[in-house]
Amino acid sequence: MAARRTKFYLDKQNGKWLGVCAGIADYTGLDALWVRIGVIVITLMGAFPWTLIAYLLAAWMAQNKPHDFYGSEEDTRFWQGVRSNPARSTRDVRSRFRDIDRRLADIELHYTSRNTRLADEIDSLR
């Protein structure tokens, strides 16, 4: 079964303790250092037992990220964009396909149009 790219996974390869902060960083596209600092700041601001409970609950419920989850750095950025803003990602993909479709239409028009100079050269070779 293939791993879903829009699901939260623990990132134990880049994690320090259980991989929750690294998983959040991978999921959102943020740097893991900033996620860790944010968790520490929230904990020190008075949410001590709740952040620990939430951290342990996330570590218990989430699955480990598969080893070859992304093919390349471009895939990583794309899927992080899909998770953070799906509408923008859909719009970007549509614009890329629209551009490719336009270019293919131009090639098809050039290929199927009557090119008299080329036809004359082919006829002269016969």
C-alpha positions in Angstrom: 0.0 0.0 0.0 1.4 3.4 -1.0 2.0 6.0 1.7 -0.3 9.0 1.5 1.5 12.2 0.9 -0.9 14.5 2.8 -0.8 12.5 6.1 1.2 13.5 9.1 4.1 11.1 9.8 6.8 11.0 12.5 10.2 11.9 11.1 12.6 9.8 13.2 15.4 10.2 10.7 15.6 14.0 11.5 14.1 13.8 14.9 15.8 14.4 18.3 13.6 12.4 20.6 10.5 10.8 19.1 10.4 12.7 15.8 7.2 14.7 16.4 8.7 18.2 15.9 10.6 17.0 12.8 7.4 15.5 11.5 5.5 18.7 12.1 8.4 20.6 10.3 8.2 18.2 7.4 4.4 18.4 7.2 4.3 22.2 7.3 7.6 23.0 5.4 9.1 24.9 8.3 12.6 24.4 9.7 12.6 21.8 12.5 14.6 24.2 14.7 11.8 26.7 14.7 9.2 24.1 15.5 11.3 22.9 18.4 11.8 26.4 19.7 8.0 27.1 19.4 7.2 23.9 21.4 9.7 25.0 24.1 8.4 28.5 24.3 4.8 27.3 24.5 5.8 24.9 27.2 7.6 27.6 29.2 4.7 30.0 28.9 2.6 27.8 31.2 1.3 25.0 29.1 3.7 22.4 30.5 1.5 19.4 31.1 -0.6 19.9 28.0 2.3 20.2 25.6 3.9 17.0 27.0 0.6 15.2 26.7 0.0 16.4 23.2 3.6 15.5 22.2 3.3 11.9 23.6 -0.1 11.5 22.1 1.1 12.5 18.7 4.1 10.2 19.0 1.8 7.3 20.0 -0.8 7.8 17.3 1.3 8.8 14.3 3.1 6.4 12.0 6.7 6.5 11.0 7.5 8.2 7.7 8.5 5.7 5.0 12.2 5.8 4.1 11.8 6.8 0.4 8.8 9.0 1.0 9.8 11.7 -1.5 11.7 11.2 -4.7 13.5 14.5 -4.8 13.7 17.9 -3.1 11.2 19.2 -5.7 8.7 16.5 -4.6 9.2 17.5 -1.0 8.5 21.2 -1.7 5.5 20.3 -3.9 3.8 18.0 -1.3 4.5 20.5 1.5 2.8 23.1 -0.6 -0.2 20.8 -1.2 -0.6 20.3 2.5 -0.2 24.0 3.4 -2.3 25.5 0.6 -4.1 23.0 -1.7 -5.9 25.6 -3.8 -2.6 27.3 -4.7 -1.0 24.0 -5.6 -4.0 23.1 -7.8 -3.8 26.4 -9.5 -0.1 26.0 -10.1 -0.5 22.5 -11.6 -3.3 23.7 -13.8 -1.2 26.6 -15.1 1.7 24.3 -15.9 -0.6 21.9 -17.8 -2.2 24.9 -19.6 1.2 26.0 -20.7 2.2 22.5 -21.8 -1.1 22.2 -23.7 -0.6 25.5 -25.5 3.0 24.5 -26.5 1.7 21.2 -27.8 -1.0 22.9 -29.8 1.6 25.2 -31.4 3.7 22.2 -32.3 0.7 20.4 -33.7 -0.3 23.5 -35.7 3.2 23.8 -37.1 3.4 20.1 -38.0 0.0 19.8 -39.6 0.0 23.2 -41.4 0.9 23.4 -45.1 4.5 24.3 -45.3 5.0 24.9 -49.0 8.8 25.4 -48.9 9.2 22.1 -47.1 6.8 20.3 -49.5 8.7 21.7 -52.5 12.0 20.5 -51.1 10.5 17.0 -50.5 9.1 17.0 -54.0 12.4 18.0 -55.5 14.1 15.1 -53.8 11.7 12.5 -55.5 
